[in-house]
């Protein structure tokens, strides 16, 4: 599936907004494993949105398996690119 096809994926406005925030926090490019988006301080609604992005394969926690490490949510290649 190409990125153009991914952009046709149905996402809620809340999912798009959060995915954009996550992509803006990525300093090494899409899916490279570093992000400043840690999910700290999210409301219950925002936690649900983040969980849905993870479940749908658009976002992953790149710090999974690291001891004593905060979460670092990054977009996957499946996620539509919402920033330039």
C-alpha positions in Angstrom: 0.0 0.0 0.0 1.4 3.4 -0.9 1.3 6.5 1.2 -1.3 8.0 -1.2 -3.6 5.0 -0.5 -3.0 5.5 3.3 -4.1 9.1 3.0 -7.6 7.8 2.0 -7.8 5.9 5.4 -10.7 7.0 7.5 -9.6 8.7 10.7 -11.4 10.8 13.2 -10.4 14.4 13.6 -9.1 13.6 17.1 -6.9 10.8 15.7 -5.6 13.1 13.0 -4.8 15.9 15.5 -2.9 13.5 17.8 -1.1 11.8 14.9 0.0 15.3 13.7 1.3 16.1 17.2 3.2 12.9 17.3 4.7 13.5 13.9 5.7 17.0 14.9 7.6 15.5 17.8 9.6 13.1 15.7 13.1 14.5 15.2 14.6 11.8 13.0 11.8 11.4 10.5 8.9 9.1 10.2 9.2 5.8 12.0 12.9 6.3 13.1 12.2 5.5 16.7 12.7 8.9 18.4 9.9 11.2 19.5 9.2 13.9 22.1 5.6 12.7 22.4 5.5 10.6 25.6 1.8 10.5 26.3 2.2 12.0 29.8 -0.6 14.2 31.0 -3.2 12.9 28.5 -6.9 13.1 29.4 -8.8 9.8 29.5 -10.3 10.7 26.0 -6.8 11.4 24.7 -5.5 8.1 26.1 -8.3 6.4 24.2 -7.4 8.2 21.0 -3.7 7.2 21.5 -4.8 3.6 22.1 -6.8 3.5 18.9 -3.8 4.8 16.9 -1.7 2.1 18.4 -4.4 -0.6 17.8 -4.7 0.5 14.2 -1.0 0.3 13.6 -0.4 4.0 13.0 1.7 4.6 16.1 4.0 2.5 18.3 5.9 3.0 21.5 9.5 2.8 20.5 10.7 2.6 24.1 8.9 -0.8 24.6 11.3 -3.2 26.3 13.6 -0.5 27.6 14.0 -0.6 31.4 13.3 2.6 33.3 12.3 4.5 30.1 9.4 6.8 29.4 7.2 6.0 26.5 8.2 7.5 23.1 5.3 7.3 20.6 6.3 7.4 17.0 4.3 7.1 13.7 4.7 4.0 11.5 5.0 3.8 7.8 1.3 2.9 7.7 0.3 6.2 9.1 -0.6 9.0 6.7 2.0 11.8 6.7 0.2 14.9 8.1 3.1 17.3 8.2 5.7 18.3 5.6 
